[in-house]
């Protein structure tokens, strides 16, 4: 990684590498968040880890080879969560096995997947709904202050010396 940034900073002008770094971060966020945030969250502990992965993960179905390459295996979130050390090149072969497993074991919700644009819309819609929702009564005030604002107000376990509150 150090060699990568050395080469980037040495051989490319500022006008090239700054947008490249920000664009790669944006692309990562656009690709990673939809497959992680489009399903349910659990209020309590889930003792069946495999079923929890099925219920809290949604895969994206690609429409073309470029999208398949661009998503870099992140479209196979369930496969990744169940088998994190498996090479991503094997995920397409694992997909029918997991679909069959979900059907045979009557996993709630089954094997969930949506088209790449549908899942992006679902994620955008989630952001919209969160932004427009009413505040939760009793939640720490953070509008305009972020998490650090809540810590500095003393409403967080991090108040009083844990975290960055003392530094800033």
Secondary structure as UniProt FT lines:
FT   HELIX           2..11
FT   HELIX           14..37
FT   HELIX           49..55
FT   STRAND          59..61
FT   HELIX           65..71
FT   TURN            72..75
FT   HELIX           77..82
FT   TURN            84..85
FT   HELIX           88..90
FT   HELIX           91..104
FT   TURN            105..106
FT   TURN            108..109
FT   STRAND          113..115
FT   HELIX           116..132
FT   TURN            137..138
FT   TURN            143..145
FT   HELIX           146..152
FT   TURN            153..154
FT   TURN            157..161
FT   TURN            165..167
//
